[in-house]
Structures are given as structure tokens and as C-alpha cells.
Amino acid sequence: MTRLIAGLAVLAIATVAAGAAQASVTVIGGGLAEACSKAAMAGGSAPRSEALCTQALSEEMLSPRDKAGTFVNRGILKMRRGEMGPALKDFNDAARYEPRLGEIYVNRGAALIGQHRFADGMADLNKGLALGVEEPAKAYYNRAIAYEGLDDVKSAYFDYQKAVELSPAWAAPKQELTRFHVARSE
């Protein structure tokens, strides 16, 4: 029988809030919504980028998918600044326009994890994975954080491994795995 032991007993609050991975939604078309999308993909969090998203939502004629994507991208910008409540509102608004967009649930799950609502976050991450996402490694990484928050170290380990398998160049899950020690119990 194999057992897993986490090298660190406490999951740092900063890791949960800042370490959660976000999955942006590509919006194409050359307008404000595309600029919002690019800001979210570039890792930004500036209020001026958020303003582009807000302006796109109020002024541009967007398809339901692009409207949902713009809400997701604006929510990501808020989440990066630690504004989990407002980010959750954007993800909920996105779900009203395109409820089958997996990235909505991956990001909503990350925001819930940021609020230490690990079980709720897990449910959304599972839904996002079931619907399909462009970057599933981020969903597995976030789900590993949720598992750690729920004291399920073994499942966290396997999800960090899955994130590495899906995105071998991504350093974050590799770094998390360094905290684990795998030992055989007799």
C-alpha cells in the first residue's frame, strides 16, 4: 500500500488566492472584447484592462459566447487582484449567456478556492472538466489545491501529477509536487 505525505502541513493562503490558475477565453474580432481577452491571456490585472471589458460588454454587439467570454476575462482580471466576490459575479453572469463553456466553471472554482470554499470549488472544477476546457492542466492544478484544502493529500498529489502530464513545461505543478514524499507502508 502506498501512502502520500505532504512535505508542508499548511496550505498557505497566498498560494490559494494567488496560486490558482485561470483559464481565459479567446475573443476575436478586433474590438474592445478582443483587447479584454488579450489582457486576460497576458496575465494582466490592471483596472484599465477591466474597463475595456466593461466597455465591451456595454457597447459592443457580442455573440452569447463572446459575451460570456468577456465576462470570464473580466472576472479573471478581478480575481488576480484578489477580488473574489466580484469575480464570482462575473462568472455567474457568463453562465447565463453560455452555460456550456467549461472555462466559466474552472475560473469560478478557482475563485471559490480563493475564498476557502474548497468543496464548492471542486464541484465547479469537475463540471468544467466534464464540459471540456482548452487548458485542462489548470483545472487539475486548481482541483489539487481544493483537495489539499479538504485534507485529501493523495488526490491532490495525483491531480498535480496530471497537471504536469498535460502541461510538462508549466513549473507551478512541478513545484507543488516537490512538497510530497511517496513512501510504501508495510
MDTraj code that builds the backbone (N, CA, C; nanometers):
import mdtraj as md
import numpy as np

residues = "MET THR ARG LEU ILE ALA GLY LEU ALA VAL LEU ALA ILE ALA THR VAL ALA ALA GLY ALA ALA GLN ALA SER VAL THR VAL ILE GLY GLY GLY LEU ALA GLU ALA CYS SER LYS ALA ALA MET ALA GLY GLY SER ALA PRO ARG SER GLU ALA LEU CYS THR GLN ALA LEU SER GLU GLU MET LEU SER PRO ARG ASP LYS ALA GLY THR PHE VAL ASN ARG GLY ILE LEU LYS MET ARG ARG GLY GLU MET GLY PRO ALA LEU LYS ASP PHE ASN ASP ALA ALA ARG TYR GLU PRO ARG LEU GLY GLU ILE TYR VAL ASN ARG GLY ALA ALA LEU ILE GLY GLN HIS ARG PHE ALA ASP GLY MET ALA ASP LEU ASN LYS GLY LEU ALA LEU GLY VAL GLU GLU PRO ALA LYS ALA TYR TYR ASN ARG ALA ILE ALA TYR GLU GLY LEU ASP ASP VAL LYS SER ALA TYR PHE ASP TYR GLN LYS ALA VAL GLU LEU SER PRO ALA TRP ALA ALA PRO LYS GLN GLU LEU THR ARG PHE HIS VAL ALA ARG SER GLU".split()
xyz = np.array([
    [0.0842, -0.1170, 0.0000],
    [0.0000, 0.0000, 0.0000],
    [0.0893, 0.1241, 0.0000],
    [0.0590, 0.2208, -0.0831],
    [0.1348, 0.3440, -0.0907],
    [0.0609, 0.4533, -0.0172],
    [0.1346, 0.5349, 0.0578],
    [0.0721, 0.6498, 0.1223],
    [0.1504, 0.7735, 0.0840],
    [0.0837, 0.8849, 0.0820],
    [0.1444, 1.0113, 0.0452],
    [0.1518, 1.1003, 0.1667],
    [0.2630, 1.1688, 0.1786],
    [0.2807, 1.2612, 0.2895],
    [0.3159, 1.3968, 0.2311],
    [0.2401, 1.4994, 0.2656],
    [0.2720, 1.6340, 0.2184],
    [0.3897, 1.6855, 0.2984],
    [0.4855, 1.7439, 0.2285],
    [0.6029, 1.7992, 0.2937],
    [0.5701, 1.9207, 0.3772],
    [0.4664, 1.9936, 0.3416],
    [0.4231, 2.1094, 0.4189],
    [0.2839, 2.0811, 0.4715],
    [0.2651, 2.1039, 0.5978],
    [0.1363, 2.0715, 0.6595],
    [0.0301, 2.1759, 0.6324],
    [0.0699, 2.2983, 0.6084],
    [-0.0262, 2.4063, 0.5941],
    [-0.0249, 2.4575, 0.4510],
    [-0.1403, 2.4701, 0.3929],
    [-0.1532, 2.5300, 0.2608],
    [-0.1616, 2.6802, 0.2804],
    [-0.0645, 2.7515, 0.2302],
    [-0.0579, 2.8962, 0.2532],
    [-0.1736, 2.9672, 0.1854],
    [-0.2280, 3.0666, 0.2534],
    [-0.3378, 3.1455, 0.1976],
    [-0.2954, 3.2101, 0.0670],
    [-0.1742, 3.2594, 0.0620],
    [-0.1259, 3.3233, -0.0607],
    [-0.1235, 3.2255, -0.1759],
    [-0.0898, 3.1008, -0.1500],
    [-0.0877, 3.0011, -0.2558],
    [-0.2271, 2.9790, -0.3103],
    [-0.3251, 2.9749, -0.2220],
    [-0.4616, 2.9509, -0.2669],
    [-0.5127, 3.0686, -0.3487],
    [-0.4963, 3.1885, -0.2974],
    [-0.5518, 3.3049, -0.3662],
    [-0.4720, 3.3395, -0.4903],
    [-0.3420, 3.3491, -0.4788],
    [-0.2609, 3.3925, -0.5910],
    [-0.2183, 3.2766, -0.6793],
    [-0.2130, 3.1550, -0.6235],
    [-0.1604, 3.0427, -0.6974],
    [-0.2596, 2.9720, -0.7870],
    [-0.3872, 2.9994, -0.7717],
    [-0.4863, 2.9334, -0.8547],
    [-0.4668, 2.9761, -0.9995],
    [-0.4817, 2.8815, -1.0888],
    [-0.4623, 2.9080, -1.2305],
    [-0.5932, 2.9531, -1.2937],
    [-0.5839, 3.0493, -1.3841],
    [-0.7021, 3.0987, -1.4529],
    [-0.6981, 3.0536, -1.5990],
    [-0.8152, 3.0290, -1.6548],
    [-0.8275, 2.9867, -1.7935],
    [-0.9067, 3.0923, -1.8692],
    [-0.8364, 3.1748, -1.9461],
    [-0.9026, 3.2824, -2.0193],
    [-0.9768, 3.2276, -2.1405],
    [-1.0613, 3.3113, -2.1978],
    [-1.1408, 3.2747, -2.3151],
    [-1.1003, 3.3660, -2.4294],
    [-1.0624, 3.3078, -2.5416],
    [-1.0223, 3.3853, -2.6576],
    [-1.1448, 3.4463, -2.7240],
    [-1.1409, 3.5776, -2.7424],
    [-1.2456, 3.6503, -2.8136],
    [-1.1762, 3.7211, -2.9288],
    [-1.2247, 3.6992, -3.0511],
    [-1.1627, 3.7537, -3.1715],
    [-1.2571, 3.8554, -3.2338],
    [-1.2024, 3.9537, -3.3019],
    [-1.2887, 4.0476, -3.3715],
    [-1.2319, 4.1873, -3.3805],
    [-1.1237, 4.2143, -3.3119],
    [-1.0581, 4.3430, -3.3245],
    [-1.1132, 4.4535, -3.2372],
    [-1.2160, 4.4284, -3.1600],
    [-1.2749, 4.5337, -3.0783],
    [-1.2277, 4.5302, -2.9341],
    [-1.3066, 4.5926, -2.8501],
    [-1.2748, 4.6006, -2.7085],
    [-1.2754, 4.4634, -2.6412],
    [-1.3665, 4.3760, -2.6826],
    [-1.3726, 4.2417, -2.6237],
    [-1.2447, 4.1644, -2.6528],
    [-1.1899, 4.1819, -2.7719],
    [-1.0631, 4.1159, -2.8040],
    [-0.9500, 4.1738, -2.7191],
    [-0.9490, 4.3040, -2.6986],
    [-0.8471, 4.3669, -2.6137],
    [-0.8582, 4.3146, -2.4706],
    [-0.9796, 4.2966, -2.4224],
    [-1.0032, 4.2403, -2.2900],
    [-0.9476, 4.0980, -2.2837],
    [-0.9743, 4.0187, -2.3870],
    [-0.9260, 3.8814, -2.3954],
    [-0.7743, 3.8767, -2.3913],
    [-0.7110, 3.9635, -2.4674],
    [-0.5643, 3.9668, -2.4713],
    [-0.5061, 4.0056, -2.3356],
    [-0.5707, 4.0981, -2.2665],
    [-0.5234, 4.1387, -2.1340],
    [-0.5317, 4.0215, -2.0363],
    [-0.6410, 3.9456, -2.0419],
    [-0.6562, 3.8305, -1.9525],
    [-0.5532, 3.7230, -1.9861],
    [-0.5290, 3.6995, -2.1143],
    [-0.4312, 3.5980, -2.1545],
    [-0.2891, 3.6388, -2.1204],
    [-0.2615, 3.7686, -2.1188],
    [-0.1265, 3.8177, -2.0916],
    [-0.0944, 3.8188, -1.9424],
    [-0.1900, 3.7844, -1.8596],
    [-0.1651, 3.7803, -1.7163],
    [-0.1881, 3.9124, -1.6465],
    [-0.2570, 4.0027, -1.7124],
    [-0.2799, 4.1344, -1.6545],
    [-0.3849, 4.1346, -1.5452],
    [-0.3892, 4.2462, -1.4748],
    [-0.4928, 4.2661, -1.3734],
    [-0.5245, 4.4145, -1.3568],
    [-0.4742, 4.4965, -1.4476],
    [-0.4894, 4.6411, -1.4353],
    [-0.6356, 4.6826, -1.4460],
    [-0.6767, 4.7777, -1.3633],
    [-0.8142, 4.8287, -1.3726],
    [-0.8468, 4.8831, -1.5124],
    [-0.7491, 4.9370, -1.5839],
    [-0.7776, 4.9878, -1.7189],
    [-0.8147, 4.8740, -1.8145],
    [-0.7565, 4.7553, -1.7927],
    [-0.7951, 4.6393, -1.8734],
    [-0.9373, 4.5963, -1.8401],
    [-0.9699, 4.5988, -1.7121],
    [-1.1065, 4.5680, -1.6703],
    [-1.2052, 4.6663, -1.7331],
    [-1.1653, 4.7934, -1.7419],
    [-1.2520, 4.8952, -1.8020],
    [-1.2794, 4.8635, -1.9489],
    [-1.1803, 4.8086, -2.0197],
    [-1.2017, 4.7667, -2.1592],
    [-1.3091, 4.6590, -2.1663],
    [-1.3025, 4.5653, -2.0735],
    [-1.4014, 4.4569, -2.0701],
    [-1.5413, 4.5130, -2.0438],
    [-1.5495, 4.6013, -1.9468],
    [-1.6779, 4.6615, -1.9118],
    [-1.7349, 4.7394, -2.0295],
    [-1.6484, 4.8137, -2.0959],
    [-1.6928, 4.8909, -2.2120],
    [-1.7385, 4.7979, -2.3243],
    [-1.6671, 4.6890, -2.3459],
    [-1.7064, 4.5918, -2.4482],
    [-1.8443, 4.5345, -2.4175],
    [-1.8673, 4.5017, -2.2913],
    [-1.9957, 4.4435, -2.2525],
    [-2.1115, 4.5408, -2.2708],
    [-2.0845, 4.6699, -2.2540],
    [-2.1933, 4.7673, -2.2638],
    [-2.2101, 4.8251, -2.4043],
    [-2.1057, 4.8240, -2.4859],
    [-2.1129, 4.8938, -2.6143],
    [-2.1064, 4.8046, -2.7375],
    [-2.0482, 4.6875, -2.7273],
    [-2.0296, 4.6048, -2.8467],
    [-2.1408, 4.5023, -2.8624],
    [-2.1704, 4.4727, -2.9873],
    [-2.2657, 4.3666, -3.0202],
    [-2.1875, 4.2355, -3.0180],
    [-2.2073, 4.1560, -2.9139],
    [-2.1319, 4.0328, -2.8967],
    [-2.2254, 3.9130, -2.9041],
    [-2.1741, 3.8046, -2.9620],
    [-2.2492, 3.6794, -2.9599],
    [-2.2592, 3.6333, -2.8147],
    [-2.3515, 3.5426, -2.7836],
    [-2.3600, 3.4934, -2.6455],
    [-2.2271, 3.4345, -2.5962],
    [-2.1557, 3.3637, -2.6834],
    [-2.0274, 3.3060, -2.6435],
    [-1.9252, 3.4154, -2.6133],
    [-1.9172, 3.5165, -2.7002],
    [-1.8210, 3.6243, -2.6773],
    [-1.8585, 3.7092, -2.5561],
    [-1.9862, 3.7259, -2.5320],
    [-2.0303, 3.7999, -2.4126],
    [-1.9885, 3.7208, -2.2880],
    [-2.0147, 3.5890, -2.2891],
    [-1.9741, 3.5041, -2.1768],
    [-1.8225, 3.5084, -2.1597],
    [-1.7499, 3.4983, -2.2708],
    [-1.6040, 3.5029, -2.2642],
    [-1.5522, 3.6335, -2.2080],
    [-1.6171, 3.7432, -2.2410],
    [-1.5756, 3.8739, -2.1897],
    [-1.6034, 3.8839, -2.0405],
    [-1.7159, 3.8285, -1.9950],
    [-1.7413, 3.8234, -1.8506],
    [-1.6342, 3.7386, -1.7801],
    [-1.5994, 3.6246, -1.8400],
    [-1.4957, 3.5391, -1.7806],
    [-1.3640, 3.6154, -1.7719],
    [-1.3254, 3.6791, -1.8811],
    [-1.1976, 3.7503, -1.8834],
    [-1.1949, 3.8648, -1.7830],
    [-1.3061, 3.9368, -1.7707],
    [-1.3129, 4.0444, -1.6710],
    [-1.3054, 3.9855, -1.5303],
    [-1.3716, 3.8719, -1.5099],
    [-1.3641, 3.8052, -1.3806],
    [-1.2225, 3.7618, -1.3455],
    [-1.1485, 3.7167, -1.4445],
    [-1.0089, 3.6773, -1.4226],
    [-0.9273, 3.7975, -1.3769],
    [-0.9467, 3.9118, -1.4419],
    [-0.8729, 4.0325, -1.4031],
    [-0.9028, 4.0688, -1.2571],
    [-1.0288, 4.0568, -1.2178],
    [-1.0673, 4.0854, -1.0789],
    [-1.0065, 3.9828, -0.9830],
    [-1.0111, 3.8567, -1.0230],
    [-0.9593, 3.7509, -0.9374],
    [-0.8095, 3.7693, -0.9125],
    [-0.7375, 3.8107, -1.0138],
    [-0.5934, 3.8330, -0.9974],
    [-0.5623, 3.9433, -0.8968],
    [-0.6563, 4.0326, -0.8767],
    [-0.6391, 4.1387, -0.7764],
    [-0.6946, 4.0962, -0.6402],
    [-0.7396, 3.9712, -0.6310],
    [-0.7920, 3.9208, -0.5051],
    [-0.9369, 3.9560, -0.4791],
    [-1.0075, 4.0056, -0.5795],
    [-1.1483, 4.0445, -0.5666],
    [-1.2380, 3.9261, -0.6028],
    [-1.2435, 3.8285, -0.5133],
    [-1.3130, 3.7029, -0.5434],
    [-1.4645, 3.7198, -0.5579],
    [-1.5263, 3.7987, -0.4721],
    [-1.6715, 3.8193, -0.4805],
    [-1.7140, 3.8791, -0.6135],
    [-1.6541, 3.9920, -0.6549],
    [-1.6880, 4.0481, -0.7858],
    [-1.6541, 3.9549, -0.9023],
    [-1.5464, 3.8779, -0.8882],
    [-1.5116, 3.7817, -0.9933],
    [-1.6201, 3.6751, -1.0049],
    [-1.6678, 3.6254, -0.8906],
    [-1.7744, 3.5249, -0.8926],
    [-1.8995, 3.5778, -0.9620],
    [-1.9314, 3.7044, -0.9388],
    [-2.0477, 3.7634, -1.0060],
    [-2.0290, 3.7597, -1.1571],
    [-1.9092, 3.7935, -1.2047],
    [-1.8839, 3.7884, -1.3494],
    [-1.8957, 3.6462, -1.4027],
    [-1.8443, 3.5471, -1.3298],
    [-1.8537, 3.4090, -1.3766],
    [-1.9991, 3.3618, -1.3781],
    [-2.0771, 3.4043, -1.2796],
    [-2.2203, 3.3700, -1.2798],
    [-2.2922, 3.4362, -1.3968],
    [-2.2568, 3.5616, -1.4269],
    [-2.3169, 3.6294, -1.5427],
    [-2.2791, 3.5576, -1.6712],
    [-2.1550, 3.5131, -1.6813],
    [-2.1105, 3.4398, -1.8009],
    [-2.1938, 3.3139, -1.8208],
    [-2.2231, 3.2442, -1.7120],
    [-2.3004, 3.1197, -1.7209],
    [-2.4416, 3.1432, -1.7729],
    [-2.4946, 3.2623, -1.7533],
    [-2.6279, 3.2934, -1.8068],
    [-2.6256, 3.3009, -1.9595],
    [-2.5131, 3.3398, -2.0177],
    [-2.5036, 3.3551, -2.1633],
    [-2.4565, 3.2284, -2.2343],
    [-2.3688, 3.1523, -2.1723],
    [-2.3141, 3.0325, -2.2385],
    [-2.2836, 2.9268, -2.1318],
    [-2.3878, 2.8607, -2.0803],
    [-2.3695, 2.7698, -1.9667],
    [-2.2849, 2.6465, -1.9965],
    [-2.2524, 2.6214, -2.1222],
    [-2.1727, 2.5035, -2.1562],
    [-2.0253, 2.5377, -2.1821],
    [-1.9818, 2.6538, -2.1402],
    [-1.8425, 2.6965, -2.1562],
    [-1.7645, 2.6537, -2.0325],
    [-1.6820, 2.5519, -2.0460],
    [-1.6103, 2.4937, -1.9327],
    [-1.5242, 2.5916, -1.8558],
    [-1.4650, 2.6899, -1.9256],
    [-1.3776, 2.7867, -1.8589],
    [-1.4500, 2.8671, -1.7510],
    [-1.5799, 2.8849, -1.7669],
    [-1.6578, 2.9551, -1.6634],
    [-1.6409, 2.8830, -1.5302],
    [-1.6578, 2.7533, -1.5327],
    [-1.6603, 2.6741, -1.4101],
    [-1.5201, 2.6550, -1.3523],
    [-1.4189, 2.6443, -1.4392],
    [-1.2814, 2.6347, -1.3901],
    [-1.2443, 2.7624, -1.3151],
    [-1.2790, 2.8765, -1.3717],
    [-1.2473, 3.0034, -1.3070],
    [-1.3332, 3.0274, -1.1833],
    [-1.4599, 2.9921, -1.1904],
    [-1.5451, 3.0073, -1.0723],
    [-1.4940, 2.9166, -0.9608],
    [-1.4497, 2.7970, -0.9978],
    [-1.3904, 2.7071, -0.8995],
    [-1.2662, 2.7672, -0.8355],
    [-1.1820, 2.8315, -0.9162],
    [-1.0611, 2.8957, -0.8628],
    [-1.0980, 3.0077, -0.7657],
    [-1.1989, 3.0863, -0.7995],
    [-1.2415, 3.1949, -0.7104],
    [-1.2979, 3.1393, -0.5797],
    [-1.3727, 3.0318, -0.5878],
    [-1.4269, 2.9690, -0.4664],
    [-1.3143, 2.9147, -0.3789],
    [-1.2132, 2.8573, -0.4415],
    [-1.0965, 2.8101, -0.3670],
    [-1.0295, 2.9285, -0.2980],
    [-1.0216, 3.0411, -0.3687],
    [-0.9646, 3.1617, -0.3100],
    [-1.0402, 3.2086, -0.1874],
    [-1.1668, 3.1705, -0.1780],
    [-1.2490, 3.2024, -0.0602],
    [-1.2489, 3.0869, 0.0405],
    [-1.1659, 2.9871, 0.0171],
    [-1.1554, 2.8691, 0.1032],
    [-1.2836, 2.7860, 0.1028],
    [-1.3584, 2.7944, -0.0051],
    [-1.4800, 2.7145, -0.0227],
    [-1.4432, 2.5968, -0.1125],
    [-1.3616, 2.5065, -0.0568],
    [-1.2983, 2.4017, -0.1353],
    [-1.3969, 2.3036, -0.1979],
    [-1.4973, 2.2612, -0.1251],
    [-1.5948, 2.1650, -0.1793],
    [-1.6743, 2.2287, -0.2935],
    [-1.7152, 2.3537, -0.2769],
    [-1.7877, 2.4235, -0.3839],
    [-1.6979, 2.4397, -0.5061],
    [-1.5731, 2.4759, -0.4817],
    [-1.4777, 2.4910, -0.5914],
    [-1.4567, 2.3605, -0.6654],
    [-1.4481, 2.2515, -0.5904],
    [-1.4293, 2.1185, -0.6500],
    [-1.5445, 2.0852, -0.7445],
    [-1.6665, 2.1139, -0.7035],
    [-1.7829, 2.0844, -0.7876],
    [-1.7742, 2.1599, -0.9203],
    [-1.7365, 2.2876, -0.9146],
    [-1.7248, 2.3648, -1.0388],
    [-1.6094, 2.3159, -1.1251],
    [-1.4977, 2.2810, -1.0643],
    [-1.3840, 2.2302, -1.1417],
    [-1.4214, 2.1006, -1.2122],
    [-1.4912, 2.0123, -1.1435],
    [-1.5354, 1.8872, -1.2060],
    [-1.6299, 1.9143, -1.3223],
    [-1.7183, 2.0121, -1.3056],
    [-1.8110, 2.0466, -1.4137],
    [-1.7345, 2.1026, -1.5328],
    [-1.6379, 2.1900, -1.5074],
    [-1.5569, 2.2456, -1.6157],
    [-1.4823, 2.1372, -1.6914],
    [-1.4234, 2.0429, -1.6187],
    [-1.3531, 1.9317, -1.6844],
    [-1.4491, 1.8470, -1.7667],
    [-1.5688, 1.8228, -1.7145],
    [-1.6679, 1.7424, -1.7876],
    [-1.7125, 1.8114, -1.9163],
    [-1.7235, 1.9444, -1.9129],
    [-1.7651, 2.0188, -2.0322],
    [-1.6510, 2.0329, -2.1326],
    [-1.5290, 2.0255, -2.0840],
    [-1.4119, 2.0411, -2.1696],
    [-1.3596, 2.1835, -2.1641],
    [-1.2290, 2.1952, -2.1511],
    [-1.1620, 2.3243, -2.1463],
    [-1.0367, 2.3185, -2.2335],
    [-0.9933, 2.4362, -2.2769],
    [-0.8745, 2.4422, -2.3616],
    [-0.7471, 2.4085, -2.2860],
    [-0.7429, 2.4387, -2.1564],
    [-0.6242, 2.4133, -2.0758],
    [-0.6601, 2.3302, -1.9523],
    [-0.6825, 2.1996, -1.9719],
    [-0.7256, 2.1165, -1.8589],
    [-0.6221, 2.1083, -1.7469],
    [-0.4953, 2.1307, -1.7758],
    [-0.3930, 2.1264, -1.6699],
    [-0.4252, 2.2264, -1.5600],
    [-0.4787, 2.3422, -1.5967],
    [-0.5140, 2.4434, -1.4966],
    [-0.6275, 2.3945, -1.4067],
    [-0.7216, 2.3224, -1.4644],
    [-0.8317, 2.2688, -1.3844],
    [-0.7798, 2.1641, -1.2862],
    [-0.6901, 2.0768, -1.3320],
    [-0.6339, 1.9758, -1.2418],
    [-0.5501, 2.0399, -1.1323],
    [-0.4751, 2.1422, -1.1659],
    [-0.3943, 2.2137, -1.0679],
    [-0.4848, 2.2752, -0.9598],
    [-0.5889, 2.3441, -1.0041],
    [-0.6823, 2.4052, -0.9086],
    [-0.7520, 2.2989, -0.8240],
    [-0.7871, 2.1876, -0.8878],
    [-0.8546, 2.0817, -0.8129],
    [-0.7599, 2.0220, -0.7084],
    [-0.6309, 2.0154, -0.7400],
    [-0.5325, 1.9672, -0.6421],
    [-0.5293, 2.0593, -0.5208],
    [-0.5356, 2.1911, -0.5450],
    [-0.5396, 2.2861, -0.4338],
    [-0.6647, 2.2614, -0.3490],
    [-0.7776, 2.2378, -0.4161],
    [-0.9021, 2.2107, -0.3423],
    [-0.8889, 2.0823, -0.2608],
    [-0.8315, 1.9779, -0.3206],
    [-0.8127, 1.8535, -0.2460],
    [-0.7269, 1.8767, -0.1218],
    [-0.6205, 1.9554, -0.1361],
    [-0.5375, 1.9847, -0.0190],
    [-0.6190, 2.0580, 0.0872],
    [-0.7022, 2.1513, 0.0441],
    [-0.7864, 2.2238, 0.1386],
    [-0.8850, 2.1337, 0.2097],
    [-0.9195, 2.0224, 0.1456],
    [-1.0119, 1.9246, 0.2049],
    [-0.9365, 1.8103, 0.2736],
    [-0.8053, 1.8254, 0.2891],
    [-0.7187, 1.7261, 0.3542],
    [-0.7164, 1.5918, 0.2832],
    [-0.7300, 1.5935, 0.1517],
    [-0.7175, 1.4714, 0.0709],
    [-0.5858, 1.4817, -0.0059],
    [-0.4764, 1.4519, 0.0649],
    [-0.3428, 1.4700, 0.0113],
    [-0.3162, 1.3768, -0.1072],
    [-0.3641, 1.2557, -0.0991],
    [-0.3409, 1.1587, -0.2062],
    [-0.4023, 1.2069, -0.3378],
    [-0.5262, 1.2515, -0.3344],
    [-0.5910, 1.3012, -0.4568],
    [-0.5222, 1.4268, -0.5079],
    [-0.4772, 1.5130, -0.4166],
    [-0.4039, 1.6334, -0.4576],
    [-0.2782, 1.5947, -0.5337],
    [-0.2043, 1.4996, -0.4803],
    [-0.0813, 1.4530, -0.5450],
    [-0.1096, 1.4070, -0.6881],
    [-0.2114, 1.3245, -0.7043],
    [-0.2423, 1.2717, -0.8372],
    [-0.2882, 1.3811, -0.9333],
    [-0.3591, 1.4817, -0.8839],
    [-0.4005, 1.5908, -0.9723],
    [-0.2827, 1.6804, -1.0100],
    [-0.1895, 1.7046, -0.9184],
    [-0.0684, 1.7778, -0.9564],
    [0.0090, 1.6990, -1.0631],
    [0.0166, 1.5680, -1.0463],
    [0.0836, 1.4849, -1.1469],
    [0.0139, 1.4958, -1.2827],
    [-0.1181, 1.4933, -1.2824],
    [-0.1946, 1.5040, -1.4073],
    [-0.1690, 1.6391, -1.4734],
    [-0.1609, 1.7452, -1.3940],
    [-0.1318, 1.8784, -1.4487],
    [0.0052, 1.8793, -1.5161],
    [0.1040, 1.8146, -1.4544],
    [0.2380, 1.8068, -1.5142],
    [0.2333, 1.7262, -1.6431],
    [0.1605, 1.6158, -1.6417],
    [0.1474, 1.5312, -1.7610],
    [0.0873, 1.6098, -1.8781],
    [-0.0153, 1.6906, -1.8501],
    [-0.0841, 1.7659, -1.9551],
    [-0.0073, 1.8897, -2.0001],
    [0.0737, 1.9455, -1.9112],
    [0.1486, 2.0677, -1.9425],
    [0.2899, 2.0566, -1.8842],
    [0.3761, 1.9757, -1.9487],
    [0.5077, 1.9461, -1.8929],
    [0.5982, 2.0682, -1.8728],
    [0.5765, 2.1741, -1.9461],
    [0.6622, 2.2926, -1.9330],
    [0.6171, 2.3859, -1.8209],
    [0.5005, 2.3627, -1.7633],
    [0.4458, 2.4505, -1.6612],
    [0.5114, 2.4199, -1.5268],
    [0.5745, 2.5178, -1.4678],
    [0.6526, 2.4987, -1.3459],
    [0.5687, 2.4842, -1.2193],
    [0.4532, 2.5494, -1.2111],
    [0.3759, 2.5532, -1.0861],
    [0.3415, 2.4138, -1.0321],
    [0.2841, 2.3233, -1.1118],
    [0.2527, 2.1925, -1.0537],
    [0.3782, 2.1123, -1.0183],
    [0.4847, 2.1288, -1.0940],
    [0.6106, 2.0614, -1.0604],
    [0.6601, 2.1087, -0.9242],
    [0.6506, 2.2385, -0.9005],
    [0.6934, 2.2944, -0.7726],
    [0.6099, 2.2373, -0.6586],
    [0.4805, 2.2257, -0.6781],
    [0.3939, 2.1703, -0.5735],
    [0.4309, 2.0255, -0.5428],
    [0.4649, 1.9492, -0.6453],
    [0.4997, 1.8087, -0.6244],
    [0.6261, 1.7911, -0.5406],
    [0.7129, 1.8908, -0.5367],
    [0.8348, 1.8791, -0.4566],
    [0.8047, 1.8713, -0.3071],
    [0.6844, 1.9094, -0.2671],
    [0.6456, 1.9050, -0.1261],
    [0.6018, 1.7667, -0.0813],
    [0.5860, 1.6738, -0.1751],
    [0.5333, 1.5407, -0.1425],
    [0.6448, 1.4373, -0.1328],
    [0.6231, 1.3445, -0.0456],
    [0.7121, 1.2298, -0.0318],
    [0.6253, 1.1052, -0.0425],
    [0.6585, 1.0177, -0.1352],
    [0.5819, 0.8953, -0.1534],
    [0.6584, 0.7837, -0.0839],
    [0.5908, 0.7106, 0.0038],
    [0.6535, 0.6012, 0.0772],
    [0.5627, 0.4798, 0.0752],
    [0.6243, 0.3638, 0.0760],
    [0.5480, 0.2395, 0.0844],
    [0.5283, 0.2041, 0.2317],
    [0.4069, 0.1709, 0.2645],
    [0.3818, 0.1255, 0.4005],
    [0.3706, -0.0260, 0.3985],
    [0.4185, -0.0862, 0.4996],
    [0.4228, -0.2334, 0.5070],
    [0.3014, -0.2870, 0.5778],
])
top = md.Topology()
chain = top.add_chain()
for i, resn in enumerate(residues, 1):
    res = top.add_residue(resn, chain, resSeq=i)
    for name in ("N", "CA", "C"):
        top.add_atom(name, md.element.get_by_symbol(name[0]), res)
traj = md.Trajectory(xyz[None], top)
